[in-house]
C-alpha cells in the first residue's frame, strides 16, 4: 500500500470528503466499494481529536457516570435491607488503609469537579460569546436549571427580561 497523504493515520474528515470517488455513479464523494471490510472506511479511521471534542466526550461520560452512580445508589437504598448506617459501619469495619480511602474519595470527586467546572465554562462561553443565541437558549435551559436554585429562582425569574438587553452593553 502506498504511504501518502490519503493513507496516513489521523487524517481529518474534510480530507475524506474531497477525495474523488473511483466508482461511476457513486453518490458519496469517497470510495465505498469495500468500506465495511477494509480500513478505508471513514467510520473506522482514527481522526485527530481536537480539545473541544475530547472535552465534550469526557463531559458526557462524567455526566452519564455520575447519573448512573446516583441511580444505583438510590436503587440500592430502596432494595437492600437495613439502614445506610449499617452499611457504613460495615465499610468502617474493613479497616481499609487511608491511601485507599483518600484515593477513592479523589476518584469520586474528580468527575464531579470536572463536570461542574466544564458546565460552568460552557455557560460562561454561551453568555459571553453567543448573546444572539441566548434568547433561544434560555427557554430550554431554565426548566432544568431553576429547580436546583429554588430559594432564589424568583430573583432569577425577575431579572430575565433585563438579561438579553444587558448583555450587549456588557460586552
N, C-alpha and C positions, 0 to 999 in steps of 0.2 A: 504494500500500500504506500502511496506517495505521502511523504510528510510535507505538508504545505499549509497554507493559510486555512483551507477549508477542512483539514483533517486534525487540527490541533485541539487539544482538550482545553476547555474553559472559554470557548468562543461565545460571543453574545448572540442573543436570539435574533437581533436585527441582521446579523450576518447570514443567518439561515434563511431569512425571508428574501434576501436579494439574490440567492443562488438560482440560476435558471433551471427549469425542470427539463430533464432529458427526454421525458415522455411527451409525445404529442397529445394534446387534448387533456392534459392533467390540469385540473383547476387549481391545485395547490402549487405555490411557487418553488417547492423543494421536492426532491425525488422521494417518492413513497412506494416504490415497487417492492422493496424488501424491507420496509421500515420496521415491522414488528419482530423480525428475526435477526436483524443485524444491528450494529452500533451506529448506523447512520440515522436512526430515528431521532428527531429533535426532542421528543419527550424523555428520552433516556440519556441525553448528553449532559455532562456536567457543565453548567453555566457558571460564570463568575458571579459570586454572591456580592451584592452591594451591602453597605452597612445598614441602610434603612430596611432592606429586605430581611436581613438577619435579625434586626431588632424587632420587626413586625412578627416574624415567626416565633421568636423567643417570647414576645409579649403574649401571643395567643397561647403558646404552650404553657406558660406560667399561669395564665388565667384558667385554662382548662384543668390544669393540675390542681390548683387551689380549689376550684369548684368541685372537682371530684373528691378531694380530701375532705372538704366540709360536708359534702353529701354522704360520704362513707362514715364520717364521724357521727353525723345526725342519725343515720340508719342504724349504726351500731348502738347508739344510745337508746333507740326505740326497741331494738330486737334483743340485745343481750340482757341477761338477768342481773340484778344487783344495781348498786349505785355507782356513780362516777368515782366517788372517794374510794370504793373498794378496789377498783382497777388502778387508781393512782397509788394506793398502798402496795398493791402487788408489784408495780413497777419499781417503787422505792425499795421493796424487799429484795430485788435482784442485785442491789448494791453495785450498779454499773459505775465505771470509772468516770471521773469528772471530764476527762478528754472526750469520751463518747457522748456524754450528756451535752457538753458545750458544742461539739460538732453537730449533734442532732438539732440543737436549737438554731445553730447557724444555717443548717440545711433547710429548716422550716422558715427562717426569717429572710433568707436571701431572695427566694422567688417573690415573696410578698413585697419586699422593699423594691426590687427591680420593677415589678408590675406597677406598683404605686407611683414611683418616680417617672416611669415611662408614660403612664397615663397622664400625669401632671404635665410632662413635657409636651405630650400630644395636644392637650387642651391649651397650653400657652401658645404653641405654634398656631393653632387654629385662631386664637384670639388676636394674635399679633400680625400674622401674615395673610390671613384669609378673612378680612372683615366683610367682604361681599358674600362670603359663604355662610356667615353667621346666622342671618335670619332664617335660612332654610335648615340649618343645623339644630338650632335651639328647640323647635317643637318636637323633634325626635329624641333629643338628648335629655331634656328636663324631666319627662315622666320617670326615667330610670335613675336620675341623679338626685332629685329632690327628696325622695323618702329617706335617704341617708342623713339628711340635714333637717329633720322635721322641726326642731325648735326654731330654726332660723329661716324656714322656707318662705314665711310671709315677707320678710325683708327682701329676699331674693326676687320673689314674685313682684313686689312693688317697684323694684329697680329695673326690671326687664324692659319696660317701654323706653327707658332712657339709655339703655346699653348700646344699641346699634348707632344712635346718634352721637354717643360719647366716644366710641372707638375711633372714627376717622379723625376727630380733633386730637385724640390722644396720640395717634401715630404721626 
